[in-house]
Amino acid sequence: MKYTILSIMLCTICLFISCAEEKDNAFGDYKSVNIKIDPENITEPLEFNQCTIDSVCPISLPDSTTNFLPTKLMLKNNKIYLLDSDITKTILVFNLNGTYLYKLGERGRANDEYIGGPTDFFVDDYGIVYVFDARAQQIKIFKENGHFNGNLGVGDYFIYSFGLLNNKRLLYSIASTNENEEDKSALISCDLISSDPMKLLDFKENYTFWPSRFTFFSNENRLSHIPLLSDSVIVFKGDSLEKIVHFDFDGKFMRTEKPELVTHSGSLKDIIDYNGVQDLRKYQETESLVLLEYSYKNLAMIWLYNKRTKQTWNLNNLFEEGTLIPTLTYLRDNQIIALIEQEDVDLYQDLLKNPTEEYKKTLAKAPSQVRDVLEGRIKTPALFYITVK
């Protein structure tokens, strides 16, 4: 019964996204949130006095891993999960001290191996890991100890990405559908055997863009989804639709300002040359913080918002200018977990050899953990655990 109610509520989401002039109360009992971001007014990074570095945790990669390119970071059930979709094509699991525990599968042709490689993953409250192999169109399941526990097919759908609700119901973002279907869907909900499907969003066949690699994002008890080329984010809390968050970039959003660019009439050069916000990339939310990554003038911008103090920051640099650039970030309550790699540190080696007076002043204010990483006393890759005040 609750799935039916949820389906009725969610079927209206497509109308909300495409018809902003409609009143929010026409779409059921959930919140509608509007957030204004001026893309021309870039906020400052976190200052050292606005946060506390709780700890810095070096990550001990296994000896066999010489080249690792992390594409997703998650902390769940006292474990650190790092996905590499591009090079090693696996997920490495660590304890909270950064000690390597095991990996979740590898590429190959066996039943427990990836055909293309892991594209995305989610972890439930019991430590069960669900890993999507897009090329195989399979979701592989791993037990809490890392042992393989079987494959899930995705039925007759061809899916681009997936999300996991608390009750283990799956959400599928569909990249294409059967052309003979009159009622095409872009987002559906299924049980673990891909039965009992429910349509949640319509598919707009005239779009030329597909979503970015990740369209679902999980933090604590929330699962968020960015639909295809949308300026809004759908946010579930537990197993219910909590709200839809709409971002207003002062009209400088490609789909609203230049809709012709995202249809067949727009060329790739026109899209690249567009002088505004092209799309939303990543979204995370906890009870304390909101993080949005979006593409502006072909640059990735990271916007951080403190719900309690109403402050906003630019997280492209982790702290004040000239310190650290995070490779990946993950929100946990009022804490930012940021992955720093050696490549990020190398950017500042020349500055450290002949530092300017301004850079000396910045380093003098920096916590000891920042200097330890920049000067090589703490090895990278490393996780910064940062509490926002």
Order of alpha helices (4+ residues) and beta strands (2+ residues): alpha-alpha-beta-beta-beta-beta-beta-beta-beta-beta-beta-beta-beta-beta-beta-beta-beta-beta-beta-beta-alpha-alpha-beta-beta-beta-beta-beta-beta-alpha-alpha-alpha-alpha-beta
